[in-house]
Amino acid sequence: MCRQAKDIQNSFTGTSNRPTTKGKQWYVVVNGPFNISTLVEENNYVFGIIEGKSRFLVQYYMNE
């Protein structure tokens, strides 16, 4: 029953305005601290840079 209801509905009904030129708009996201750190360097935070048009993502992992 639940699976049929999800198939009928769209996953996203809103509109998204993306920039028309690459490199014009950038977003910065910082996530953390995480309860479980990474295995190699025990990083607890993720710093992400996202380009608006192509959605290109660069991530850096950081300690406290």
C-alpha positions in Angstrom: 0.0 0.0 0.0 2.7 2.5 0.9 4.8 1.7 -2.1 1.9 2.4 -4.4 1.3 5.8 -2.8 5.0 6.8 -3.3 4.9 5.8 -6.9 2.1 8.2 -7.7 3.5 11.2 -6.0 6.4 13.3 -7.4 9.5 13.4 -5.2 9.8 17.2 -5.6 7.1 19.6 -6.7 8.9 23.0 -6.3 11.1 24.8 -8.7 14.8 25.4 -8.4 16.5 28.5 -9.8 20.1 27.7 -10.9 22.5 30.3 -12.1 22.9 30.6 -15.8 26.7 30.9 -15.8 29.2 28.5 -14.3 31.3 29.8 -11.4 28.9 32.7 -10.7 27.4 31.3 -7.5 29.0 29.1 -4.8 27.6 27.5 -1.6 29.5 26.6 1.5 28.4 23.9 3.9 29.9 22.8 7.2 28.6 19.6 8.8 29.5 18.1 12.1 30.6 17.2 14.7 29.9 13.5 13.9 29.7 10.9 16.7 31.9 8.5 14.6 35.1 9.9 13.2 36.8 8.8 10.0 39.1 5.8 10.2 42.4 7.3 9.0 42.8 10.7 10.6 39.8 10.8 13.0 38.1 13.8 11.3 34.9 15.0 12.9 33.8 17.7 10.4 33.1 18.0 6.7 33.6 21.3 4.9 31.9 21.4 1.4 32.0 23.8 -1.4 29.3 23.5 -4.1 29.2 25.3 -7.5 25.6 26.5 -8.3 25.1 25.6 -12.0 26.9 22.2 -12.3 26.5 21.2 -8.6 30.2 20.3 -8.6 31.2 19.4 -5.0 34.5 19.6 -3.2 34.7 18.2 0.3 37.4 18.6 3.0 37.5 16.6 6.2 38.7 18.4 9.3 39.5 17.8 12.9 38.3 19.9 15.9 
